[in-house]
Amino acid sequence: MSAKETTVVHLMRHGEVHNPEGILYGRLPGYHLSELGRQMADRVAEHLADRDITHVVASPLERAQETAEPIGKVHGLEVAVDERLIEADNIFQGKTFGVGDGSLKNPAYWRYLTNPFQPSWGEPYIEQVVRMMGALAAARDAARGHEAVCVSHQLPIWIVRSFAERRRLWHDPRRRQCSLASLTSFTYEGDKIVSIGYREPARDLLPAHLVGKGGKGKPVGKSFGA
């Protein structure tokens, strides 16, 4: 029997987005990378330049496509689109979100906060797992024996990693290990995930209030549906 092929699928979170109003943008169109976000994308492309990348795919949202573009360019690859990599749906999309300064001060929205285990305010965690595992498998199959990059969003990345590492899916959002432009890398032997790694190639470009807040078990700071 021949040895099983080793394939690596890197789940990348997009770079910083231009969002001066602090809107929870979710799946809304029209949110693009900031200048800093473009620098982050370039940094990760440089970091991955010597890797055996044969497939690059991204969420259909602009910020993900723009993050994937320099990676595809370095490797001479067209960036594919996989709808399954999209941001999680959220009832607060398009609104500011906070206690006393956003949607939470409006009692009309309180009914959406009743079940953090599903969660009641957005796409069920288990549905995120199903679509993200499907996207990972498709990228693995497209890059058999090589490496793939999938650009997605913080919550779906964290949820599928939690599932693969056999952790509960409900969690404190401040404790996600998934900073801007980070890489969560799944190594497969054949079809089986054998290890998961995490890197922050653009860590030195992170805004000051996020530095030191992306580690496992540590707060990651405020984000807006990224």
C-alpha positions in Angstrom: 0.0 0.0 0.0 1.4 3.4 -1.0 2.0 6.1 1.6 -0.8 8.6 2.1 -0.3 12.0 0.5 0.3 14.9 2.8 -1.7 18.0 2.0 -1.8 21.3 3.9 -4.8 23.7 3.8 -4.2 27.1 5.3 -7.3 28.9 6.5 -6.4 32.6 6.4 -8.4 35.4 8.0 -8.5 38.5 5.8 -6.6 41.7 6.6 -7.9 44.9 8.2 -11.0 46.4 6.7 -11.7 50.1 6.2 -14.6 50.6 8.6 -14.4 54.0 10.4 -18.0 53.8 11.6 -17.4 50.6 13.5 -20.3 48.8 11.7 -20.7 45.0 12.2 -20.5 44.5 8.4 -21.0 40.8 8.3 -21.9 39.7 4.7 -22.6 43.3 3.5 -20.9 44.2 0.2 -18.7 47.2 -0.2 -16.3 46.7 2.7 -12.7 46.7 1.3 -9.3 46.3 2.9 -7.7 49.4 4.4 -4.2 50.4 3.3 -2.9 48.5 6.3 -5.0 45.5 5.4 -3.4 45.4 1.9 0.0 45.5 3.6 -1.1 42.5 5.7 -2.1 40.6 2.6 1.2 41.4 0.9 3.1 40.3 4.0 1.4 36.9 4.1 1.9 36.5 0.3 5.6 37.0 0.9 5.5 34.6 3.9 4.0 31.9 1.7 6.1 32.6 -1.5 8.3 29.6 -1.1 5.5 27.2 -0.1 4.1 24.6 -2.5 0.8 26.4 -3.0 -1.2 25.1 -5.9 -4.7 26.3 -5.1 -6.0 29.6 -3.7 -9.7 30.2 -2.9 -11.6 32.8 -1.0 -14.9 33.9 0.4 -16.9 35.9 -2.2 -16.7 39.0 0.0 -14.5 41.8 -1.2 -12.1 41.8 1.8 -11.4 38.1 1.4 -10.9 38.4 -2.4 -8.5 41.3 -1.9 -6.5 39.4 0.7 -6.2 36.4 -1.5 -5.2 38.3 -4.6 -1.4 38.8 -3.8 -1.1 35.2 -2.8 -2.5 34.0 -6.1 -0.3 36.5 -7.9 2.9 35.2 -6.3 2.1 31.7 -7.3 0.6 32.4 -10.7 -2.8 31.2 -9.7 -6.3 32.5 -10.3 -8.3 33.0 -7.0 -11.3 30.7 -7.0 -14.5 31.5 -5.0 -16.2 29.2 -2.5 -19.4 30.5 -1.1 -18.9 28.2 1.9 -16.0 30.3 3.2 -18.3 33.3 3.7 -18.8 35.2 7.0 -21.4 33.9 9.4 -24.8 35.4 9.1 -25.7 37.7 12.0 -28.9 39.6 12.9 -26.8 42.6 13.9 -25.3 43.0 10.5 -25.2 46.6 9.4 -25.5 47.9 12.9 -23.1 49.1 15.6 -22.9 46.5 18.4 -22.2 47.3 22.0 -23.7 47.9 25.5 -24.9 51.4 25.8 -23.5 52.6 22.4 -25.1 50.3 19.9 -27.9 47.8 19.1 -27.9 46.3 22.6 -29.5 49.4 24.1 -32.6 48.7 22.0 -34.9 46.2 23.8 -36.2 45.0 20.4 -33.0 43.1 19.9 -32.8 41.5 23.3 -34.8 38.5 22.2 -32.0 37.5 19.9 -29.6 37.1 22.8 -31.4 34.2 24.6 -29.4 31.3 23.4 -25.6 31.6 23.2 -25.2 27.9 22.5 -26.8 27.9 19.1 -26.4 31.0 18.8 -29.8 32.7 18.6 -28.4 35.9 17.0 -27.0 34.3 13.9 -26.0 31.3 11.8 -26.0 28.1 13.9 -22.5 27.0 14.8 -23.1 23.5 13.5 -24.1 24.9 10.1 -20.8 26.8 10.0 -19.0 23.5 10.8 -20.7 21.7 7.9 -20.0 24.3 5.3 -16.4 25.0 6.4 -15.5 21.3 6.6 -16.9 21.0 3.1 -14.7 23.9 1.9 -11.6 22.5 3.6 -12.2 19.1 1.9 -12.7 20.7 -1.5 -9.5 22.7 -1.1 -7.6 19.5 0.1 -8.8 17.6 -3.0 -7.8 20.5 -5.3 -4.3 20.5 -3.9 -3.6 16.8 -3.2 0.0 16.4 -2.2 0.6 20.1 -2.1 -0.8 23.2 -0.2 -3.9 25.3 -0.5 -4.9 28.7 0.9 -8.5 29.5 1.8 -9.3 33.1 2.8 -12.2 33.3 5.1 -13.4 35.1 8.3 -12.7 35.0 12.0 -15.8 33.2 13.3 -16.1 30.4 10.7 -12.4 29.7 11.0 -12.5 29.5 14.8 -15.6 27.4 14.8 -14.2 24.8 12.4 -10.9 24.7 14.3 -12.8 24.2 17.5 -14.8 21.3 16.0 -11.6 19.7 14.6 -9.9 20.0 18.0 -13.0 18.6 19.7 -13.8 21.7 21.7 -17.3 23.0 22.4 -18.5 25.4 19.8 -20.0 28.1 22.0 -17.3 30.4 23.4 -16.2 33.9 24.5 -15.5 35.8 21.3 -12.7 37.7 23.0 -10.8 34.4 23.4 -10.6 33.4 19.7 -7.1 32.7 18.5 -7.5 34.2 15.0 -5.9 37.6 14.5 -6.1 39.6 11.3 -4.2 37.9 8.4 -3.4 34.9 10.5 -3.0 31.4 9.2 -4.7 28.4 10.8 -3.2 25.4 9.0 -4.7 22.0 8.7 -2.4 19.1 7.7 -4.0 16.1 6.2 -2.6 12.6 5.7 -4.9 11.3 2.9 -8.3 12.5 4.0 -7.6 12.7 7.7 -6.6 15.8 9.7 -3.4 14.9 11.6 -2.4 18.4 13.0 -3.5 22.0 13.2 -1.1 24.9 13.5 -1.4 28.6 13.9 0.8 31.5 12.8 0.6 35.3 12.6 2.9 36.4 9.7 1.6 40.0 9.9 1.7 40.3 13.7 4.0 43.3 13.6 1.4 45.1 11.5 -1.5 44.6 13.9 -3.0 47.7 15.4 -1.6 48.4 18.8 -4.9 47.5 20.7 -4.8 44.0 19.2 -1.1 43.1 19.8 -0.9 40.5 22.5 -4.6 39.7 22.3 -4.7 36.9 19.8 -3.2 34.0 21.8 -5.1 31.0 22.9 -7.0 31.7 26.0 -6.3 35.4 25.8 -8.7 38.2 24.6 -8.4 39.1 20.9 -9.9 42.5 21.2 -12.9 44.1 19.4 -13.8 43.1 15.9 -16.7 43.8 13.6 -17.9 40.6 12.0 -14.5 40.0 10.5 
